[in-house]
Amino acid sequence: MIYRLVFSVRKSPLLLLFLLCLFPVTAMAQSGRSKERPDLPGYIRAKHGPDPGLINGIQFYDRYYQVQGHPYFGGEESNNGSVTLSGKQYSDVSLNYDLYAQHLVLSYQVQSGGIRSIILVPEHTEAFSLGGDHFEKCSLSGNGPLFYQVITAEDITCYIHREKEMVPTSNKLQYTHYFSDPRRDYFLEYSGDLHRFHNRWSFKAIFEGEAKKQVRKYLRQHRILFRGATTEELTSLLEFIVQLSEATKGN
């Protein structure tokens, strides 16, 4: 076939002229199509979806439909945050922290436009931030690896672990259980030691002398109750202790 075409071109100058005119048009058409083609990274993302290191876990489904209340930190709706999985940090992700099951739920948009949720692999989840609060997986006082909210001021750090319980209810018509208020477990890293506390009394016991008096006065004046203290209240408390320690050193 090729031999016949070459032979015909040699014998017909008009055919040769026609082919020469046709070639630039074909090349321009191919060039136009290449410009309309999406960039390769965008094409791959659209075809294969998000980072498989992030979208890796167990399919989430709501198993709490017969339980009154919700088990989540900060509310039922997911919030913007970040998560560290196997040493890699992912920002601007949609998360929710289940205080009953102690796992992290990731919501993401699929190519069709819908929203899916998965439970991130606990063994891979090292830290996360949610609604401005930072959490790390720590092993404190022999409790094993648990998620703790971490609040730091200078060299003083407060660790807070939260849990909710599922309690049976006598209302059999709609709910079989309800979620309790979060139970908190506190630790304070202060002066090189780790101290466990639960309330005002055990927190004051960490300090001595004049510092103890000042801490007691601060807790009373600001009405700090550790069972429901906010991140802002705890941050201000730690900053007060830092100032108190600096004043004590100055004397």
KEVEX-457272 format. One line per 5 residues: their letters; for each residue x, y, z of N, C-alpha, C, CB. Coordinates in nm, 2 decimals, decimal comma, m for minus. Glycine has a CB too. Layout:
a> X Y Z X Y Z X Y Z X Y Z  ...
# end
This chain:
miyrl> 0,08 m0,12 0,00 0,00 0,00 0,00 0,09 0,13 0,00 m0,09 0,00 0,12  0,19 0,13 0,09 0,28 0,24 0,10 0,35 0,26 m0,04 0,38 0,22 0,21  0,40 0,15 m0,10 0,47 0,15 m0,23 0,38 0,21 m0,33 0,52 0,01 m0,27  0,25 0,18 m0,33 0,16 0,23 m0,43 0,14 0,38 m0,42 0,03 0,16 m0,43  0,14 0,43 m0,29 0,12 0,57 m0,26 0,24 0,65 m0,31 0,09 0,59 m0,12
vfsvr> 0,36 0,60 m0,28 0,48 0,67 m0,32 0,49 0,67 m0,47 0,61 0,60 m0,26  0,46 0,56 m0,53 0,47 0,55 m0,68 0,37 0,65 m0,74 0,44 0,41 m0,73  0,25 0,66 m0,68 0,15 0,75 m0,74 0,19 0,89 m0,72 0,02 0,73 m0,67  0,26 0,93 m0,61 0,31 1,06 m0,58 0,41 1,10 m0,68 0,36 1,08 m0,44  0,50 1,01 m0,71 0,61 1,03 m0,81 0,55 1,06 m0,95 0,71 0,92 m0,82
kspll> 0,44 0,99 m0,98 0,39 1,01 m1,12 0,29 1,12 m1,13 0,32 0,88 m1,16  0,24 1,17 m1,01 0,14 1,28 m1,02 0,18 1,39 m0,93 0,00 1,22 m0,97  0,23 1,50 m0,99 0,27 1,62 m0,92 0,15 1,68 m0,85 0,33 1,72 m1,01  0,03 1,67 m0,90 m0,09 1,73 m0,84 m0,12 1,66 m0,71 m0,21 1,72 m0,93  m0,10 1,52 m0,70 m0,12 1,45 m0,58 m0,02 1,49 m0,47 m0,11 1,30 m0,60
llfll> 0,10 1,51 m0,51 0,21 1,56 m0,42 0,17 1,70 m0,36 0,34 1,57 m0,49  0,12 1,79 m0,44 0,09 1,92 m0,40 m0,03 1,91 m0,30 0,05 2,01 m0,52  m0,13 1,82 m0,33 m0,24 1,80 m0,24 m0,20 1,75 m0,10 m0,34 1,70 m0,30  m0,10 1,66 m0,09 m0,06 1,61 0,03 0,02 1,71 0,11 0,03 1,48 0,01  0,10 1,79 0,05 0,17 1,90 0,11 0,08 2,00 0,18 0,27 1,97 0,02
clfpv> m0,03 2,03 0,11 m0,13 2,13 0,16 m0,21 2,06 0,28 m0,22 2,17 0,05  m0,23 1,93 0,27 m0,31 1,87 0,38 m0,23 1,86 0,51 m0,35 1,73 0,33  m0,10 1,84 0,50 m0,02 1,81 0,62 m0,02 1,92 0,72 0,13 1,79 0,58  0,00 2,05 0,69 m0,01 2,16 0,79 m0,15 2,17 0,85 0,02 2,29 0,72  m0,26 2,14 0,78 m0,39 2,14 0,84 m0,40 2,04 0,94 m0,50 2,13 0,73
tamaq> m0,36 1,92 0,91 m0,36 1,81 1,01 m0,28 1,83 1,13 m0,31 1,68 0,94  m0,16 1,89 1,11 m0,07 1,92 1,23 m0,14 2,03 1,32 0,06 1,97 1,18  m0,20 2,13 1,25 m0,27 2,23 1,33 m0,38 2,18 1,41 m0,31 2,35 1,24  m0,46 2,09 1,35 m0,57 2,02 1,42 m0,52 1,95 1,54 m0,65 1,93 1,33  m0,41 1,87 1,53 m0,35 1,80 1,64 m0,31 1,89 1,75 m0,24 1,70 1,59
sgrsk> m0,24 2,00 1,71 m0,19 2,10 1,80 m0,31 2,16 1,88 m0,12 2,21 1,73  m0,42 2,19 1,81 m0,54 2,24 1,88 m0,59 2,15 1,98 m0,64 2,28 1,78  m0,60 2,02 1,94 m0,65 1,92 2,04 m0,56 1,91 2,16 m0,66 1,78 1,97  m0,42 1,92 2,14 m0,33 1,91 2,26 m0,35 2,02 2,35 m0,19 1,90 2,21  m0,39 2,14 2,30 m0,41 2,26 2,39 m0,54 2,24 2,47 m0,42 2,38 2,31
erpdl> m0,64 2,17 2,41 m0,76 2,15 2,49 m0,75 2,04 2,59 m0,87 2,12 2,39  m0,64 1,96 2,58 m0,63 1,85 2,67 m0,59 1,90 2,81 m0,52 1,75 2,62  m0,64 1,84 2,92 m0,61 1,89 3,06 m0,46 1,85 3,09 m0,70 1,83 3,16  m0,41 1,93 3,19 m0,27 1,90 3,23 m0,27 1,76 3,29 m0,22 2,00 3,33  m0,15 1,69 3,28 m0,14 1,56 3,33 m0,17 1,54 3,48 0,00 1,50 3,29
pgyir> m0,11 1,62 3,57 m0,13 1,60 3,71 m0,28 1,61 3,74 m0,06 1,70 3,79  m0,35 1,71 3,68 m0,49 1,73 3,70 m0,57 1,61 3,65 m0,54 1,85 3,64  m0,53 1,56 3,54 m0,60 1,44 3,48 m0,58 1,32 3,57 m0,54 1,41 3,34  m0,46 1,30 3,63 m0,44 1,19 3,72 m0,52 1,20 3,84 m0,29 1,17 3,75  m0,52 1,32 3,90 m0,60 1,34 4,03 m0,75 1,31 4,00 m0,58 1,49 4,08
akhgp> m0,80 1,36 3,89 m0,94 1,34 3,86 m0,97 1,19 3,84 m0,98 1,41 3,73  m0,87 1,12 3,78 m0,89 0,97 3,75 m0,87 0,88 3,87 m0,80 0,93 3,64  m0,77 0,91 3,95 m0,73 0,82 4,06 m0,77 0,87 4,20 m0,59 0,80 4,05  m0,82 1,00 4,21 m0,86 1,05 4,34 m0,75 1,10 4,43 m0,93 0,94 4,41  m0,78 1,13 4,56 m0,69 1,19 4,65 m0,57 1,09 4,69 m0,76 1,23 4,78
dpgli> m0,48 1,14 4,77 m0,37 1,07 4,82 m0,41 0,94 4,89 m0,28 1,15 4,91  m0,37 0,82 4,84 m0,41 0,70 4,91 m0,36 0,68 5,05 m0,37 0,58 4,82  m0,25 0,76 5,08 m0,20 0,76 5,22 m0,30 0,82 5,31 m0,07 0,83 5,22  m0,38 0,91 5,26 m0,49 0,98 5,35 m0,62 0,90 5,34 m0,51 1,12 5,30  m0,66 0,87 5,22 m0,79 0,80 5,20 m0,76 0,65 5,22 m0,86 0,82 5,06
ngiqf> m0,74 0,61 5,35 m0,71 0,48 5,38 m0,77 0,44 5,52 m0,55 0,45 5,38  m0,87 0,36 5,52 m0,93 0,33 5,65 m1,05 0,24 5,63 m0,97 0,45 5,72  m1,14 0,24 5,73 m1,26 0,15 5,74 m1,38 0,24 5,70 m1,28 0,09 5,87  m1,46 0,19 5,62 m1,58 0,26 5,58 m1,67 0,30 5,70 m1,67 0,18 5,48  m1,70 0,42 5,71 m1,78 0,47 5,83 m1,93 0,46 5,80 m1,74 0,61 5,87
ydryy> m2,00 0,42 5,90 m2,15 0,43 5,90 m2,20 0,46 6,04 m2,21 0,29 5,85  m2,31 0,53 6,04 m2,37 0,58 6,17 m2,43 0,46 6,24 m2,47 0,69 6,14  m2,37 0,42 6,35 m2,42 0,31 6,43 m2,48 0,36 6,56 m2,32 0,20 6,46  m2,50 0,49 6,57 m2,55 0,55 6,69 m2,70 0,60 6,68 m2,46 0,66 6,74  m2,77 0,55 6,58 m2,90 0,61 6,55 m3,00 0,58 6,67 m2,96 0,55 6,42
qvqgh> m2,97 0,48 6,75 m3,06 0,45 6,86 m3,00 0,50 7,00 m3,09 0,30 6,88  m2,91 0,59 6,98 m2,84 0,65 7,10 m2,87 0,80 7,11 m2,69 0,62 7,11  m2,92 0,85 7,22 m2,95 0,99 7,24 m2,82 1,07 7,25 m3,04 1,01 7,36  m2,82 1,18 7,18 m2,69 1,26 7,19 m2,60 1,22 7,08 m2,63 1,26 7,33  m2,47 1,26 7,10 m2,37 1,23 7,00 m2,24 1,20 7,07 m2,35 1,34 6,89
pyfgg> m2,14 1,13 7,01 m2,02 1,10 7,08 m1,90 1,19 7,04 m1,98 0,96 7,05  m1,92 1,29 6,97 m1,81 1,37 6,90 m1,76 1,49 6,98 m1,86 1,41 6,77  m1,64 1,52 6,96 m1,57 1,63 7,02 m1,61 1,76 6,94 m1,42 1,62 7,03  m1,67 1,85 7,01 m1,71 1,98 6,94 m1,83 1,98 6,86 m1,60 2,02 6,85  m1,91 1,87 6,86 m2,04 1,87 6,79 m2,04 1,76 6,68 m2,06 2,00 6,72
eesnn> m2,16 1,74 6,63 m2,19 1,63 6,53 m2,12 1,66 6,40 m2,33 1,61 6,51  m2,12 1,79 6,36 m2,07 1,82 6,23 m1,91 1,82 6,22 m2,11 1,96 6,19  m1,86 1,77 6,11 m1,71 1,77 6,09 m1,66 1,91 6,08 m1,68 1,69 5,96  m1,53 1,92 6,12 m1,47 2,06 6,12 m1,34 2,05 6,04 m1,44 2,11 6,26  m1,30 2,16 5,99 m1,17 2,17 5,92 m1,05 2,15 6,02 m1,15 2,30 5,85
gsvtl> m0,95 2,07 5,97 m0,84 2,05 6,06 m0,72 1,99 5,98 m0,88 1,95 6,17  m0,63 1,92 6,05 m0,52 1,86 5,99 m0,49 1,73 6,07 m0,39 1,95 6,00  m0,42 1,63 6,00 m0,39 1,51 6,06 m0,26 1,46 6,02 m0,50 1,40 6,03  m0,19 1,39 6,11 m0,06 1,33 6,08 m0,07 1,18 6,08 0,05 1,38 6,18  m0,04 1,12 5,96 m0,05 0,98 5,94 0,08 0,92 5,90 m0,16 0,94 5,83
sgkqy> 0,14 0,83 5,98 0,26 0,77 5,95 0,37 0,87 5,92 0,25 0,67 5,84  0,37 0,98 5,99 0,48 1,08 5,97 0,45 1,19 5,87 0,60 1,02 5,94  0,34 1,18 5,80 0,30 1,28 5,69 0,18 1,36 5,74 0,27 1,21 5,56  0,19 1,49 5,73 0,08 1,58 5,77 m0,01 1,62 5,65 0,14 1,70 5,84  m0,14 1,61 5,67 m0,23 1,65 5,57 m0,32 1,77 5,63 m0,33 1,53 5,53
sdvsl> m0,32 1,88 5,56 m0,39 2,00 5,61 m0,52 2,01 5,53 m0,30 2,12 5,59  m0,61 2,10 5,59 m0,73 2,13 5,52 m0,82 2,01 5,49 m0,71 2,21 5,39  m0,83 1,92 5,60 m0,92 1,81 5,58 m1,04 1,82 5,68 m0,84 1,68 5,61  m1,14 1,74 5,65 m1,26 1,75 5,73 m1,27 1,63 5,83 m1,39 1,74 5,64  m1,27 1,66 5,96 m1,25 1,56 6,06 m1,36 1,57 6,17 m1,11 1,57 6,12
nydly> m1,37 1,46 6,24 m1,45 1,45 6,36 m1,39 1,35 6,45 m1,60 1,42 6,33  m1,39 1,38 6,58 m1,33 1,29 6,68 m1,43 1,22 6,76 m1,23 1,37 6,77  m1,44 1,09 6,75 m1,54 1,01 6,83 m1,48 0,98 6,97 m1,57 0,88 6,75  m1,54 1,04 7,07 m1,49 1,02 7,21 m1,53 0,89 7,27 m1,54 1,14 7,29  m1,63 0,82 7,21 m1,67 0,69 7,26 m1,59 0,58 7,21 m1,82 0,67 7,23
aqhlv> m1,58 0,58 7,08 m1,50 0,47 7,01 m1,35 0,51 7,01 m1,55 0,45 6,87  m1,31 0,63 7,04 m1,17 0,68 7,03 m1,11 0,66 6,90 m1,09 0,61 7,14  m1,18 0,70 6,79 m1,12 0,70 6,66 m1,15 0,83 6,59 m1,17 0,58 6,58  m1,08 0,85 6,48 m1,09 0,98 6,40 m1,17 0,95 6,27 m0,95 1,04 6,37  m1,27 1,03 6,24 m1,35 1,01 6,12 m1,31 1,12 6,02 m1,50 1,02 6,15
lsyqv> m1,27 1,08 5,90 m1,24 1,17 5,79 m1,35 1,17 5,68 m1,11 1,12 5,72  m1,40 1,29 5,65 m1,50 1,30 5,54 m1,43 1,37 5,42 m1,62 1,39 5,59  m1,46 1,32 5,30 m1,40 1,37 5,18 m1,50 1,36 5,06 m1,27 1,29 5,15  m1,47 1,44 4,96 m1,56 1,45 4,85 m1,51 1,35 4,74 m1,57 1,59 4,79  m1,60 1,27 4,68 m1,57 1,18 4,58 m1,59 1,25 4,44 m1,65 1,05 4,58
qsggi> m1,54 1,19 4,34 m1,54 1,25 4,20 m1,68 1,28 4,16 m1,47 1,16 4,10  m1,78 1,20 4,20 m1,92 1,22 4,16 m1,98 1,34 4,23 m2,00 1,10 4,18  m1,91 1,39 4,33 m1,97 1,51 4,40 m2,02 1,48 4,54 m2,07 1,57 4,32  m2,04 1,35 4,57 m2,09 1,31 4,70 m1,99 1,31 4,81 m2,15 1,17 4,69  m2,03 1,29 4,93 m1,94 1,29 5,05 m1,94 1,15 5,11 m1,99 1,39 5,16
rsiil> m1,81 1,10 5,13 m1,79 0,97 5,20 m1,71 0,99 5,33 m1,73 0,87 5,11  m1,73 0,90 5,42 m1,65 0,91 5,55 m1,59 0,78 5,58 m1,75 0,95 5,66  m1,47 0,78 5,63 m1,39 0,66 5,67 m1,34 0,68 5,81 m1,28 0,63 5,57  m1,31 0,57 5,88 m1,24 0,58 6,01 m1,09 0,56 5,98 m1,30 0,47 6,11  m1,01 0,65 6,01 m0,87 0,64 5,98 m0,81 0,53 6,07 m0,80 0,78 6,01
vpeht> m0,71 0,47 6,01 m0,64 0,36 6,08 m0,58 0,41 6,21 m0,54 0,29 5,99  m0,62 0,36 6,33 m0,56 0,41 6,45 m0,41 0,40 6,46 m0,63 0,34 6,57  m0,36 0,29 6,41 m0,22 0,27 6,43 m0,13 0,37 6,35 m0,18 0,13 6,38  m0,19 0,43 6,24 m0,13 0,52 6,16 m0,15 0,67 6,20 m0,17 0,51 6,01  m0,25 0,69 6,29 m0,28 0,82 6,33 m0,20 0,87 6,45 m0,43 0,84 6,36
eafsl> m0,11 0,97 6,43 m0,02 1,01 6,53 m0,06 1,14 6,60 0,12 1,03 6,47  m0,13 1,23 6,52 m0,17 1,36 6,58 m0,27 1,42 6,49 m0,05 1,46 6,60  m0,35 1,52 6,54 m0,44 1,59 6,46 m0,48 1,72 6,53 m0,57 1,50 6,43  m0,53 1,81 6,45 m0,58 1,94 6,50 m0,73 1,95 6,45 m0,50 2,06 6,45  m0,81 2,00 6,54 m0,95 2,01 6,51 m1,01 2,13 6,58 m1,03 1,88 6,56
ggdhf> m1,07 2,22 6,49 m1,13 2,34 6,55 m1,03 2,43 6,63 m1,24 2,30 6,63  m0,90 2,43 6,60 m0,81 2,51 6,67 m0,74 2,43 6,79 m0,87 2,63 6,72  m0,79 2,31 6,82 m0,73 2,24 6,93 m0,64 2,13 6,88 m0,85 2,17 7,02  m0,53 2,10 6,94 m0,43 2,01 6,90 m0,43 1,89 6,98 m0,29 2,08 6,89  m0,42 1,77 6,92 m0,42 1,64 6,99 m0,30 1,56 6,94 m0,55 1,56 6,96
ekcsl> m0,25 1,48 7,04 m0,14 1,39 7,01 m0,16 1,26 7,07 0,00 1,45 7,05  m0,11 1,15 7,01 m0,12 1,02 7,07 0,00 1,00 7,17 m0,12 0,91 6,96  m0,03 0,98 7,30 0,07 0,97 7,40 0,04 0,85 7,49 0,08 1,10 7,48  0,15 0,81 7,55 0,14 0,70 7,66 0,18 0,77 7,79 0,22 0,58 7,62  0,08 0,80 7,87 0,11 0,87 8,00 0,07 0,78 8,12 0,04 1,00 8,00
sgngp> 0,16 0,77 8,21 0,13 0,70 8,34 0,07 0,56 8,31 0,03 0,78 8,42  0,13 0,48 8,22 0,09 0,35 8,19 m0,05 0,32 8,14 0,10 0,27 8,32  m0,11 0,43 8,08 m0,24 0,42 8,02 m0,24 0,36 7,88 m0,31 0,55 8,03  m0,13 0,34 7,82 m0,12 0,30 7,68 m0,14 0,42 7,59 m0,23 0,20 7,65  m0,13 0,40 7,46 m0,14 0,51 7,36 m0,28 0,56 7,35 m0,09 0,47 7,22
lfyqv> m0,31 0,69 7,39 m0,44 0,75 7,38 m0,42 0,89 7,32 m0,50 0,76 7,52  m0,53 0,94 7,27 m0,53 1,08 7,22 m0,55 1,18 7,34 m0,64 1,10 7,11  m0,46 1,28 7,34 m0,46 1,38 7,44 m0,46 1,52 7,37 m0,34 1,37 7,54  m0,55 1,61 7,42 m0,53 1,74 7,38 m0,41 1,80 7,45 m0,66 1,83 7,41  m0,33 1,87 7,37 m0,20 1,93 7,43 m0,21 2,08 7,43 m0,08 1,87 7,35
itaed> m0,19 2,14 7,54 m0,19 2,28 7,56 m0,06 2,32 7,63 m0,31 2,34 7,65  0,02 2,41 7,56 0,15 2,44 7,61 0,17 2,59 7,63 0,26 2,38 7,51  0,24 2,62 7,73 0,28 2,76 7,76 0,43 2,76 7,81 0,19 2,84 7,86  0,52 2,80 7,73 0,66 2,79 7,77 0,70 2,65 7,79 0,70 2,88 7,89  0,75 2,62 7,91 0,79 2,48 7,94 0,69 2,40 8,03 0,92 2,48 8,02
itcyi> 0,56 2,45 8,03 0,45 2,39 8,10 0,35 2,33 8,00 0,39 2,49 8,20  0,31 2,21 8,02 0,22 2,14 7,92 0,11 2,08 8,00 0,29 2,04 7,83  m0,01 2,09 7,95 m0,13 2,03 8,00 m0,18 1,93 7,90 m0,24 2,13 8,04  m0,21 1,80 7,95 m0,26 1,70 7,86 m0,40 1,66 7,91 m0,16 1,57 7,86  m0,49 1,65 7,82 m0,63 1,62 7,85 m0,68 1,51 7,76 m0,72 1,75 7,84
hreke> m0,72 1,40 7,82 m0,78 1,29 7,75 m0,93 1,29 7,78 m0,72 1,15 7,79  m1,01 1,28 7,68 m1,16 1,28 7,69 m1,22 1,15 7,65 m1,22 1,40 7,62  m1,33 1,11 7,72 m1,40 0,99 7,68 m1,55 1,01 7,71 m1,35 0,86 7,76  m1,63 0,95 7,63 m1,78 0,94 7,66 m1,82 0,80 7,68 m1,86 1,01 7,54  m1,92 0,78 7,76 m1,98 0,65 7,78 m2,12 0,64 7,72 m1,98 0,62 7,93
mvpts> m2,15 0,51 7,69 m2,29 0,49 7,64 m2,37 0,42 7,75 m2,28 0,39 7,51  m2,47 0,49 7,80 m2,54 0,45 7,92 m2,68 0,40 7,88 m2,55 0,57 8,02  m2,72 0,29 7,93 m2,86 0,24 7,90 m2,97 0,34 7,95 m2,88 0,10 7,95  m3,08 0,35 7,88 m3,19 0,43 7,92 m3,31 0,35 7,93 m3,21 0,55 7,81  m3,41 0,40 8,01 m3,53 0,33 8,04 m3,63 0,36 7,92 m3,59 0,37 8,17
nklqy> m3,60 0,46 7,84 m3,69 0,49 7,73 m3,67 0,39 7,61 m3,67 0,64 7,68  m3,75 0,29 7,60 m3,73 0,19 7,50 m3,80 0,22 7,37 m3,79 0,06 7,56  m3,88 0,33 7,37 m3,95 0,36 7,25 m3,86 0,42 7,13 m4,06 0,46 7,28  m3,77 0,51 7,17 m3,69 0,57 7,07 m3,54 0,54 7,08 m3,71 0,72 7,07  m3,49 0,55 7,21 m3,35 0,53 7,23 m3,32 0,42 7,33 m3,28 0,66 7,28
thyfs> m3,22 0,34 7,30 m3,18 0,24 7,39 m3,07 0,28 7,49 m3,14 0,11 7,32  m2,99 0,38 7,45 m2,88 0,44 7,53 m2,88 0,59 7,51 m2,75 0,37 7,49  m2,79 0,65 7,59 m2,76 0,79 7,57 m2,61 0,81 7,60 m2,85 0,88 7,66  m2,55 0,91 7,54 m2,41 0,94 7,57 m2,39 1,03 7,69 m2,35 1,01 7,44  m2,30 0,99 7,77 m2,27 1,07 7,89 m2,19 1,20 7,85 m2,19 0,99 7,99
dprrd> m2,18 1,29 7,95 m2,09 1,40 7,93 m1,95 1,35 7,92 m2,11 1,51 8,04  m1,86 1,42 7,86 m1,72 1,38 7,85 m1,65 1,37 7,98 m1,64 1,47 7,75  m1,59 1,25 8,01 m1,50 1,24 8,12 m1,36 1,28 8,09 m1,51 1,09 8,18  m1,30 1,36 8,17 m1,16 1,41 8,14 m1,06 1,35 8,24 m1,16 1,56 8,15  m0,94 1,33 8,18 m0,83 1,28 8,26 m0,71 1,38 8,23 m0,79 1,13 8,22
yfley> m0,67 1,44 8,34 m0,57 1,55 8,32 m0,43 1,51 8,37 m0,61 1,67 8,40  m0,33 1,56 8,30 m0,19 1,56 8,34 m0,13 1,69 8,32 m0,11 1,45 8,26  m0,04 1,73 8,41 0,04 1,86 8,40 0,19 1,83 8,41 m0,01 1,96 8,51  0,26 1,87 8,30 0,40 1,85 8,30 0,46 1,99 8,35 0,46 1,82 8,15  0,52 1,98 8,47 0,56 2,10 8,54 0,69 2,07 8,62 0,45 2,15 8,64
sgdlh> 0,79 2,16 8,60 0,92 2,15 8,67 0,98 2,01 8,65 0,90 2,17 8,82  0,97 1,96 8,53 1,03 1,83 8,49 0,96 1,71 8,54 1,16 1,83 8,55  0,84 1,72 8,60 0,77 1,61 8,65 0,63 1,61 8,59 0,75 1,61 8,81  0,57 1,49 8,58 0,43 1,47 8,53 0,34 1,45 8,64 0,43 1,35 8,42  0,24 1,53 8,66 0,14 1,52 8,77 0,00 1,50 8,71 0,15 1,65 8,85
rfhnr> m0,06 1,40 8,78 m0,20 1,37 8,74 m0,30 1,45 8,83 m0,23 1,22 8,74  m0,40 1,50 8,78 m0,50 1,57 8,86 m0,64 1,56 8,80 m0,46 1,72 8,88  m0,74 1,59 8,88 m0,88 1,58 8,84 m0,96 1,70 8,87 m0,94 1,46 8,90  m0,93 1,77 8,97 m1,01 1,89 9,02 m0,92 1,99 9,07 m1,11 1,84 9,12  m0,98 2,10 9,13 m0,91 2,21 9,19 m0,81 2,16 9,30 m1,00 2,31 9,24
wsfka> m0,86 2,08 9,39 m0,78 2,03 9,50 m0,65 1,96 9,45 m0,86 1,94 9,59  m0,67 1,86 9,36 m0,55 1,79 9,32 m0,46 1,88 9,23 m0,59 1,66 9,24  m0,52 1,98 9,16 m0,43 2,07 9,09 m0,35 2,16 9,18 m0,52 2,16 8,99  m0,41 2,21 9,28 m0,34 2,30 9,38 m0,23 2,22 9,45 m0,43 2,36 9,48  m0,25 2,09 9,47 m0,15 2,01 9,54 m0,02 1,99 9,46 m0,21 1,87 9,57
ifege> m0,01 2,03 9,34 0,11 2,02 9,26 0,21 2,13 9,30 0,08 2,04 9,10  0,16 2,24 9,35 0,24 2,35 9,39 0,27 2,36 9,54 0,18 2,48 9,34  0,36 2,45 9,57 0,40 2,46 9,71 0,41 2,61 9,75 0,54 2,39 9,74  0,40 2,63 9,88 0,43 2,76 9,93 0,34 2,87 9,87 0,57 2,80 9,91  0,40 2,99 9,84 0,33 3,10 9,79 0,27 3,07 9,65 0,43 3,22 9,78
akkqv> 0,33 2,99 9,57 0,28 2,95 9,44 0,14 2,88 9,46 0,37 2,86 9,36  0,13 2,80 9,56 0,01 2,73 9,58 m0,10 2,82 9,62 0,03 2,62 9,70  m0,07 2,92 9,70 m0,17 3,02 9,74 m0,22 3,10 9,62 m0,11 3,12 9,85  m0,13 3,14 9,53 m0,16 3,22 9,42 m0,25 3,14 9,32 m0,04 3,27 9,35  m0,21 3,02 9,30 m0,29 2,93 9,21 m0,43 2,91 9,26 m0,22 2,79 9,19
rkylr> m0,44 2,89 9,40 m0,58 2,87 9,46 m0,66 3,00 9,44 m0,57 2,84 9,61  m0,60 3,12 9,45 m0,66 3,24 9,44 m0,71 3,26 9,29 m0,57 3,36 9,48  m0,62 3,22 9,19 m0,66 3,24 9,05 m0,78 3,15 9,02 m0,53 3,20 8,96  m0,77 3,02 9,06 m0,88 2,93 9,03 m1,02 2,98 9,09 m0,85 2,79 9,09  m1,01 3,04 9,21 m1,14 3,09 9,27 m1,19 3,21 9,19 m1,11 3,12 9,41
qhril> m1,10 3,31 9,17 m1,14 3,43 9,10 m1,19 3,41 8,96 m1,02 3,53 9,09  m1,13 3,32 8,89 m1,17 3,29 8,75 m1,27 3,17 8,74 m1,05 3,26 8,66  m1,31 3,12 8,85 m1,41 3,01 8,85 m1,38 2,90 8,76 m1,55 3,07 8,82  m1,26 2,85 8,77 m1,21 2,74 8,69 m1,26 2,61 8,74 m1,06 2,74 8,68  m1,34 2,54 8,67 m1,39 2,40 8,70 m1,33 2,31 8,59 m1,54 2,40 8,71
frgat> m1,25 2,22 8,63 m1,18 2,14 8,53 m1,27 2,04 8,46 m1,07 2,06 8,60  m1,38 2,01 8,51 m1,47 1,91 8,44 m1,53 1,97 8,31 m1,58 1,87 8,53  m1,52 2,11 8,30 m1,57 2,17 8,18 m1,49 2,29 8,13 m1,72 2,22 8,20  m1,37 2,30 8,18 m1,28 2,42 8,14 m1,26 2,42 7,99 m1,15 2,41 8,22  m1,26 2,54 7,94 m1,24 2,56 7,79 m1,09 2,57 7,76 m1,31 2,69 7,74
teelt> m1,05 2,55 7,64 m0,91 2,56 7,60 m0,86 2,70 7,63 m0,90 2,54 7,45  m0,94 2,81 7,61 m0,90 2,94 7,64 m0,87 2,96 7,79 m1,00 3,04 7,60  m0,96 2,90 7,88 m0,94 2,91 8,02 m0,81 2,84 8,07 m1,06 2,85 8,10  m0,79 2,72 8,01 m0,67 2,64 8,05 m0,54 2,71 8,00 m0,68 2,50 7,99  m0,55 2,77 7,88 m0,43 2,84 7,82 m0,39 2,96 7,91 m0,46 2,88 7,68
sllef> m0,49 3,03 7,96 m0,47 3,15 8,04 m0,42 3,10 8,18 m0,60 3,23 8,06  m0,46 2,99 8,23 m0,41 2,94 8,36 m0,26 2,90 8,34 m0,49 2,81 8,40  m0,23 2,83 8,24 m0,09 2,80 8,22 0,00 2,92 8,20 m0,07 2,71 8,09  m0,05 3,02 8,13 0,03 3,15 8,12 0,05 3,22 8,25 m0,04 3,24 8,02  m0,05 3,21 8,34 m0,04 3,26 8,47 0,06 3,19 8,55 m0,18 3,26 8,55
ivqls> 0,07 3,06 8,54 0,17 2,98 8,61 0,31 3,01 8,56 0,14 2,83 8,60  0,32 3,03 8,43 0,45 3,07 8,38 0,50 3,21 8,44 0,45 3,09 8,22  0,41 3,30 8,44 0,44 3,43 8,50 0,48 3,42 8,65 0,33 3,53 8,49  0,40 3,33 8,72 0,42 3,31 8,86 0,56 3,24 8,88 0,31 3,21 8,92  0,60 3,15 8,80 0,73 3,09 8,81 0,84 3,19 8,78 0,74 2,97 8,71
eatkg> 0,83 3,27 8,69 0,93 3,37 8,66 0,94 3,47 8,77 0,89 3,45 8,53  0,83 3,51 8,83 0,83 3,60 8,95 0,90 3,54 9,07 0,69 3,65 8,99  0,88 3,41 9,09 0,94 3,33 9,20 1,09 3,32 9,18 0,88 3,19 9,21  1,13 3,30 9,05 1,28 3,30 9,02 1,34 3,43 9,05 1,30 3,25 8,88  1,27 3,54 9,02 1,32 3,67 9,03 1,35 3,71 9,18 1,23 3,77 8,97
n> 1,27 3,65 9,27 1,28 3,67 9,41 1,39 3,58 9,47 1,15 3,65 9,48
# end
